[in-house]
Each structure stands twice: as structure tokens, then as C-alpha cells.
Amino acid sequence: MMSKSLFSVVLLAALAIQGCSNARPDLPKPPSVESKVDLKKSWRTGVDGDFGETSERFNLVAESGSLFLVTQEGTLYELGQEKGKEKDTYETGFNASSGVTRQGDTLYFGTYDAQLLAVSMSNKTILWQKTLSSEILSEATYAAGKLAVQTADGWLNVLDATTGETLWRAKEDLPSLTVRGTSAPVIAQGKVMAGFANGKLNAYSLQDGRTLWSYEVGKPEGRYEIERLSDIDGRLVVKENVVYAVAYNGTLVALSIESGRPLWQRSISSSVGVAVEGELLIAVDMKSNVMALNAKNGTEVWENTQLVDRDLITPTFFRDYVAVMDRGGYVHLLDLITGEIADHRMADNDVPPGSRMVASDKKLFILTPSANVTALSY
């Protein structure tokens, strides 16, 4: 476990970094565009509680015609995708620090008090709770009856999803200064892959936790600690036999899941994840330039520089476009072929976004700090 002195340094530095972001002036209206589509609100549903710090920690799971989520107050929801109507809800009494993972009737989420919970929505009961070593700042991942979850102090934990029993753990040492947050692990081909605050992406055997390969995505360089930040905080993406990762002050890389060998890499730094669909990869760099790359070889397809300094979150493919959202709460649709802005719409009433977006069928679903779930469509 991290020492109190080290934890204080990490926490204070992270708060300072976050404070600088929160203190930035209000964004002006986005650049005017000639709209090619009419992006509009389909519905908006209020929920009990917001989604915590302005970050991408809370998520929406879109499955079986429903949306599953948890608010910071620990209230679980199932909403209908069509009209946003509440199908089910359960107040757990725990304050959530990250989003949900769903497997059948069971929803899993983490807390600031290092608790990982498994909850039955139909029975309105907590099936089990497990105390881990530190706060949980990203959702768990489920596969083959197991859960993989990271904690803020550098531990990767793999648990039995039915009982909460720890099967194995792995640890990476934290640098003295990190960006507040953790990447969510992914599971594929019998491997658990996890990105850490030291810039490493490691692959472990799902069965027994053996380290299979390791790659340095983040590359700490510079005289000062803040220049050496190399966290992998953006969500990892797995497509076919490739895992894509990007690091703060590091690189964007495509790695073979089998061997960990880099297939290609680009000098692009980012604190958010990428989106991959077919042969197109969309990335957002530290200045909020949006880039489309060929996912097979990393060559550039197009770049959009119209949204610089708007603090974009992780891009999401949405029908014939890619959607990005800025800290002013505007959702922008970019043409997949040219990168031009086709339309934009305020996600909520003059409030910044609070989480990632998810697209399902013909709707784009968004969480906002004003305790709303919003659906946009065109």
C-alpha cells in the first residue's frame, strides 16, 4: 500500500492539476458550421445524484434495450433506451467512485472507500462486498466468471465474480506524481491487460497472474516531475488481435495481444482513450486536436484543429459520424471521411460533461453532472 506521505504528494499534485483545469474560463460557443445533420435531444431523464468529479469515471452500459448506471450516491438505475423511462432502481447506500459492470442480473461498482460491490438488481440485495487496497477509479471488467479491477495505488486485482474471492494480484510501483485516475483493464485471449501510472502496459495470464509481456507506452522525460507524467488513464481498446493504448506525455501504440510486439506507434500524447471501428482509429491529443488514423498501420487519414483547448473527452463512433464532447457540454459530430464538423448540440443546459458517452442503435447517450441522462439523435 502507498505510504501516507507519497499518497499526499500524489493527491495534492493531482488536485492541483485538476484545479487548473476547473479554473479555466468558460468556453466560447463552438465555431459556426454549416449543419449537415440535425442533432437534437430525444429525451432527458433526471436521476438521484450526480456522477462525481468532472472526469470519465462513470459510464453507461447499453445492453438489451436498456441503460445501466450508478450515480455517485450509489443509486443503481436501469432506464429504457427508447424513451429514458425508469425500469428499475436500487439505493445501495454506498457512495460510488466509478461506473458499473454488468453480467446478467448482477451489477458491480467501486467506491472511494476501496469497496467493490456485487449487487442483484432483481432481488435488491448486495451479493458481496470486497475491501481492496485503495479507492477504485475505473470500472471492473468481466470475463469467464472473473472480475479484473485496478485500484489507485497501482494494484491489479482479479476476483471470482460469484464470491468476490481474490484469485491473484499484481502490483506496479507508482511514480511520485500521477494524474488522478486509472485505466480500466481489458480481458482478451486468456490475458488481462492493464495500463498503469508509470506508463507500462502489462499483460497477465487470466488463469494464474503470470506476467506474459510488458510495454512502455508512457515515456517519462524531462527535468520536473510534472513533465514526466506518463499515466495510461484512457480506456484500452481491443479489436481482433490488437490492443490500442495511449499515454500522457507518451505515445499512441497498437500492440499484438499475443506477443506485446508493437505493430505501429505514433508520438501522440493523450489523457483520454481512443475509438476504433473497422480500419479507422480516432484519437484526441492533449490540445484537443482530433485525429483519424488507419488502425492497421497508424497513417493519418485527417486531422481537425477547430476544437483546440476545448478539453475533449474520449471520442465515440455514432452512426455515420464520430462524436466528441467538450468541457462546455457541446457534443460535436465529425464526418468520418473528412473530419469536418457536421453539427453540434449542447448536451445539457450550460453544464460541462461528466462522463463518457455511449452510442446504441440511433441514439447517443450521455451522463451530465446536473444529475441527468440525455439521449441525442439525428
N, C-alpha and C positions, 0 to 999 in steps of 0.2 A: 504493500500500500504506500501511496505517496506520503512523504513527510509533511507535517503541517507547514513548515517554512516554505518548502517547494510548492505546496498547494497554494499558499498565499501569493507567491510570486506569479504563478500561472493564472490564478483567479484575478488578481489586480491588473495584470497586464491585459488579460482578455477583456475585462470590463472597460479598461482604458481604450482599447481598440474599438470595442463595441460602442462606447460612449462617443467617440469621434464620429462614428457613422451616424448615430442617432442625433447628434448635434448639427448635422449638416442642414443647410437651408432647405426650405420646401422646394420641390421640383417645379419648374415651369411646366406649362402644358406641353405635351409632346409635339413634335413637328407636324405641321399640317400635311395631309396626304390626300390623294385622290382615291377615295374608297372604292375597292373592287368588290367588297362584300359588305353586308350589313350585320356586324357583330352586335348582338343585343342580349339583354337579360331575359332568360327563360323563367327563372324563379329565384327567390331568395328565402331561406329558412333560418330563423333565429334559433340558437341553441343555448344551453345553460353553461355559460363560461366561455372564455376566450382560448387562445392557443399559445399562451406563454410568450416568451421573448420573441422579438422580431427575428425570425430565423426560418429554417426549413425543417425543423424537427418534427412537426406534426404533419400527418399525412391523411389521405383519404384512400380507402380500399374500395375499388369499384368492381363488384362481383355479383353475379346472379340478379341483376336488375336493381341492386341496392348499393348504397354508400355506407361504409362502416367507418366510424371515427371515435376519438376520445377527446374531450376538452381538458384544459389544464386542471379543472376542478375534479376530474376523474369521472365524468359522466360519459357513458358509452351510448352511442346512437347507431341506429340503422334507419336510413332515410331512403325513400324511393327515388330512383334516378329520374323518373319521368316528370314528377311534379314537386319533388322535395318533401313529400308528406312523411311525417314521422311514423315508422313502422314499429319501432321498439326502442326502449331506453332503459338504462340502469345506472343509478348513482352508486359508485363503488365506495366512496368515502376516502379514496386515496388521491393525492394531487399528482397528476401525470406530468412527466417531463419530456415525453416523446410520443410518437404516434403508435398506431396499432398494427398487429399482425393477425391475420385471420386464418384459422384452419377449422373448417366445418362450423360447428356451433361455438367454438372457443375463440375468444379474442385475448391477445396478450399485449401488455404495455408496461413501460417502466416508469419509475418515479425519481425525484431528486433525492429521496432517502435510500437509494440503492435497492429498491424493491422491484422485482419482476413478478408480475401477476398473470395468472391464467383465470379467465372469467367465462362462465357459461351464461350466454345471453338468454337462452330459453328458461333456465332454472333460476336466473338472477342470483347466482352464488359465485363466490370466489373458490375456484377449484384448488388452487395452491398459490402460495407466495414464497419467493426465494430472495433472501438477502445476499446481494453481491457486494463487491468491494468499494464501489463508488457510484455516483449518480449515472443514470442511463440517458444519453443524449441523442440516441437514434433508435429506430425500431429494430426489433429482432427479426430474424429470418428463419423460416420453417422449411424443413425437407426431411423426408424419410423418418418421421417420428422424433426429430431432433430440432432444437432451437439453438441458433447462434446469436449471441448478443455481445456488444462491446460496452465497456464502462469508461468513464472519463479518465481513469488513472492508467490506461494502457493495457488492461486485461481483455482478452477474448475468451468468452465462456461458451461452452457447448453443453446443453442440458437435455435431459429426457423431457419431451414435450408433454407427456402424460402425467409425470410425477414431480417435475422440477428438480430432480436429482442431477447434480453436476457430474458429467461424464468425463470431461477434461477441460483444462485451461491452458492458455498460452499468454506470455507477457512480453511487451516491448517497453523499453525504458523511454520515458518522456524527456524531451529537451526542457530546459529551464523556462522557456517561453513558448506557449502554444496558442493557436486560435481556439476559442471556446467552441467545442463541438466534436463529434466523432462521425466517421463514416459508418454506414450500415454494412455488415458483412454480407456476402453472397455465397450461395452454395450451388455447385455445378460439378458434374462428372466425379462425384465422390470426394470433392475438395471443398473446404471452407476458405474463402479468400477474404482478407481483411486489410484495410488501409489504416495506417497509424500516424500519429502526430509527428513522428520522426521522419516521415516521408517514405517509409517502407510499405510495400505491398507484399504480403506473405500468403502463401498457400499451404494449408494443413490437410492432413488426411481426416476426413469426417469421422472415420471409424475410431482412430486412436490418438489424433492430435499431433502426429509426426509432422515436422516441417518438411515440405516437399520442394519448395523453392521460395526465393525471396528476390525482390527487385526494388531498387531505389528510384521511386518516381519523383519524390521531392529531393532537391539537391541544395542543402544548406550552404549558403555562400554569403560572404560579407563580414564586416568588422563588428557590427552591432547585432544583438540578439533579434531585434525586430526584422532585420534584413535576412536573418537566417530561418525565418518561419518556413516550414516545408510540409505543413499538415496536408493529409488527404482527408478532407472533410466532405467533398462532393460524393454523391452516391456512385458506387461502382456499377457498371453496366456489363452484362454478359449477353453475347449474341453468338450462337453457334459454338465455335471452339475458341472464342476470343473474349478476353476481359479488357474493358477500357477503363482507364483511371487518369485523373489529373490532380496535380498538387499545387498548393500555394507556393509561389516562388519556385516552381519546378517545371515539369513537362507534362504534356498530354501523350499518353502511350497506349498502344494496343499490344497486348501480350498473349502468347499462346497459353491456354489454360493447361495444356498437357505439360509443357516444359518451363513456362515462365519466360521464354525467349521473346524479346521484343520483335514484333513484326514491322512496326514503324513507330516513330515518335516525333513530336513537334515541340519547339520551345514556346509553349503556351502555358501561362500560369492562370489558375482559377481557384476560387473557394467554393464553387458550386459544381454539380455534376454535369454530365453530357447527356444528350439524347441520341439514340441510334435507331434507325429504321431503314431496312433494306441496305443500300450502299451509301446512305447519307448519314453523316455524324454532325450534330450541331453542338458547338461549344460557345461559352461566354467567357471572355478573359477578364482580368482584374479591372479593366477600364470600361467594361460592358460593351466592347465590340463583339458582335455576333458573327461567328464564322461557320461556314458549312465546308466540311471536308469529305473526301472519299473515304469511307470507312475501311476499305480494303487496303489502301496504300498511303493515306494521310495527305494526299494532294488537295490543294484548296480549290473549292468549287465557286464560292463567292464570300464576300465579307460586307457586313452592314455596319457603318460607323455613325449612324444617325442617333443612336441611343446611348452615346458615351456619357459616363458618370451618372447613369440612372439606376445603378445598383441592381442589375437584373438578377432574377433567380434562375434556377435550373429550367432550361427550355423543355417544352413538351410538344410532341407531334399531335396535331389536331386536324383531322381530315386532310384537306389539301394544303395545309399550312403548318408552320411551326409557331407556337405561342410562347412569348416571353412576357414576364411581368416585372414592372419596376417598383421602386420603393414609394412612388406616389400612388400606387394602386391601379395604374393603367396596364391593361393587357394589350399586347401588340401582336398582330398576325403578320408573319413574314412569308413571302412567296418562296416555295421550296426550290424553284428553279433560278430565280434572280436575286432573292434576298430582299426585295423591295417590300416596304410596309404596305399591306393591303387594307388594313383598318386597325383602329384601336378603340378600346372602351374602358371606362372606369369600372373596376371590379366591384367596388363598394363606394359609399358616399364619403369621398375625400379622406380615406384612411389607407395607410400602406398595407401591402400584403403581409400575411403572417405565416404562410406555409407554401408548400409545393402545390402544383396543380395536377389534376389527373383528367385525361380525356377518355370518354367511353361513348361509343356509338356517335351520335351527332351533338354531344354536349361536352363542354369544358367545365369542370367543377373546381371550385376554389374555396379555401378557408380564409377568413379575414379576422383581424384582432377585435373587430366590433361584434364578435360572437355570432357570425353569420356563415352559412354555407351558400354560395352563389353558383348558379348554373348559367353559362353563356352559350349562345348558339348562333348559327347563321344559316 
